[in-house]
Each structure stands twice: as C-alpha cells, then as structure tokens.
Amino acid sequence: DTGVSQNPRHKITKRGQNVTFRCDPISEHNRLYWYRQTLGQGPEFLTYFQNEAQLEKSRLLSDRFSAERPKGSFSTLEIQRTEQGDSAMYLCASSLFGQETQYFGPGTRLLVL
Amino acid sequence: DAKTTQPPSMDCAEGRAANLPCNHSTISGNEYVYWYRQIHSQGPQYIIHGLKNNETNEMASLIITEDRKSSTLILPHATLRDTAVYYCIVPTQAGTALIFGKGTTLSVSS
C-alpha cells in the first residue's frame, strides 16, 4: 500500500453514460498525476496537477475528459459520454514537489459496455 | 524522456538473482534512471532510482555503467512474487509525466 487510494476500484457502465473517479494522494504530496493503461500496454500520461493547478494535459485527454483538484488534495477524473474505447485502467499517482518519485494507487478499472 | 530499450521478456529460477538490463544511450548528465514494476492488475510500484552511483535498497540493487548509457536492475533472490513487468524510465524533467515503454516481463518459476 503506497498511501494513494482510488475509488471505485471497478466500474462497469453503459456507453454514453458519465463516470467519475476519485484519487486521494499521499497527504503531503502536492503533485498528482492521472494515467490510463489499456490491456498489454504501459501506462500513458493524461494530466497532472501541482496543488490545485492543472499544469499539463496530454493529447489523449479528449474534450470528454475533465480532471479537477479543487482544494489541492483529492482529485476527480470525469469521463462524459463514455465510449467502448475508454475501457481501461485509470491510474493515479502523487509526488512531492522537487522529487521525481511518483507513487501509484491501485487503479480504477473501467469497462464500458 | 530519454529513450530506453529493454528486452521484452526474461525468465528466472526462484532463489536465483534476476538481472534486468536497460539501455539509455541518450541520457543526459542530470537525468536519473528509475525502475518501476507492475504486478498483474495492480498499479506500478516504485523500486529504485539512481544518477551515477550504484544504489541498493531493500528491494533491489541498481548498477549504472560509468558512461551512464546502460543500467541493470538486480533482484538478488527472486521469488514467485517478483513475477511482473519491469519498467526502466528516464524522466526528462522532475515532476512531469513518466513515459512507460513496454518494459520487461520477468517470469520467476520454481
């Protein structure tokens, strides 16, 4: 257990529905990252926050995806109008500013039917 | 990120040392080498990182060549629980995205 928690751990939804995932980072970590991992591939970067500011977004993050970290603590990742191609493991990681070591949560596995 | 090259798979007998190589010939002088692993259906787990000197912790040892163009992760006494995908990563800038390649799938058997 790294101290990074994610909820829910599993989510099954129908195409077109909206889903929201939550990540609680290690308490003193001010950087928070979201990654997506499809079957057989390594994790791919989506976006990251430093405190409440979203500093970088990948081109993978389409307009249907939005991430927030309103108080610089937990973060949410919302996917609107889900598509079957969104089926993946969504991973959250956190780190302390000035250090490169990212600690990952267990992930949320999404299945879109 | 500096490009890294790893063998796609390796086998190791339980109790033996597992030596996982990584090439990072384009690494810059101030870039660290990081190793993570991912056990099936879990999030990636940080193992170790280093800059120039060899490093050791409770999980593994990291040997970096003098020219820093390659490194080897050593699991001294592999167990079945070490079966995982191992990723060698060289982050370009502190605090930004980690770029995961395909890694090395290590299979430890009894």
Interface residues (C-beta under 8 A of the other chain):
Chain A: T2 V4 R31 Y33 Y35 Q41 G42 P43 E44 F45 Y48 Q50 E56 S58 M89 L91 A93 S95 F97 G98 Q99 E100 T101 Q102 Y103 F104 G105 P106 G107 R109
Chain B: Y32 Y34 S41 Q42 G43 P44 Q45 Y46 H49 V85 Y87 P91 A94 G95 T96 A97 L98 I99 F100 G101 K102 G103
